[in-house]
Amino acid sequence: MARYHIVINPAARTGSGKIMWEEKVRPYLRRHNIMYKAWFSTAKGDLIRIAGDICSSEIERPIRIVVLGGDGTMNEFIQGLHGTRDIVIGYVPTGSGNDLARGLGIPADTNQALDIIFRTGHPSLMDMGSLTYPGGNTRRFLVSCGMGFDAAVCEEAMHSSLKGSLNKLKLGKLTYLSIAIKQIFTAGRTDGTLTLGDGREIPFSKLLFIAGMNQRYEGGGFEFCPGAQDNDGFLDLCMVQNISKGRVLISLPLALKGKHLHIRGISTYRTDSFEIRTKEPLWVHTDGEVAQKTDALSVRIEKHAIHIMRP
């Protein structure tokens, strides 16, 4: 019988991860006689170490891993994986945004998510993005990466007391919406150049943001690229530039349904790689995790990089 590695972020959604493990996931595993080893993160960086330890210690292939946490939990965890095509990941969403689960079609109900992993679902190949900063540091992502406004929203949300309060009320996605409205008026804008994988150079001015989407949703359900698919070997880009604050305010609610692409100042592209150069440094995120500002980055997609359980 295969053994599963269960990776738990107890702090996800302001402590709900621990409660979910104790009250739902562990009883489910015992009820179905599933062999497992549990791994708990206790501090930032633990998940990277745990991923490496699992890959180094497990002899059986494929390595079967179940991650309990939010989009940030999964993003940190995949940074430590190696030999990803020999890994099958099951995901139980416990975060506030849960864009990865939304894109995969994994329900919020814990028992239903566990049934997909252990009973009814199937492993499916998924693309993985990789973002490289000047100097060579890289960061993987499964959902999206972004530069500018969307990253600034994520950066503020990471330090917002509002997020914890709304999470307790199960209204975590409102954190992103409220901060997004604020950032419309405060986020920096700059000029620069977007270079696509086929060599096309696209100059931009007064850039609000560029999102590189492996899946359709980010930021708690904004459908910036409704045509994005996570297994086609391409990233879908949404670029917003030279646009008035009023048009942005109109665009945001439309983006929740993917109905914003007709608005002047919004452009979309599809590519397997791209580079961005800006005159001023902007915040950058990968799956909502923000590390730094930069004025240059390069991004590529690796087709069919990892197996993930889907309905």
Secondary structure, 3 states (H helix, E strand, C coil): CCCEEEEECCCHHHHHHHHHHHHHHHHHHHHCCCCEEEEECCCCCHHHHHHHHHHHHCCCCCEEEEEEECHHHHHHHHCCCCCHHHEEEEEEECCCCCHHHHHHCCCCCHHHHHHHHHHHCEEEEEEEEEEECCCCCEEEECCEEEEEHHHHHHHHHHCCHHHHHHHHCCCCHHHHHHHHHHHHHHCCCEEEEEEECCCCEEEEEEEEEEEEECCCCECCCECCCCCCCCCCCCEEEEEEECCCHHHHHHHHHHHCCCCCCCCCCEEEEEECEEEEEEEEEEEEEECCEEEEEEEEEEEEEEEEEEEEEEC
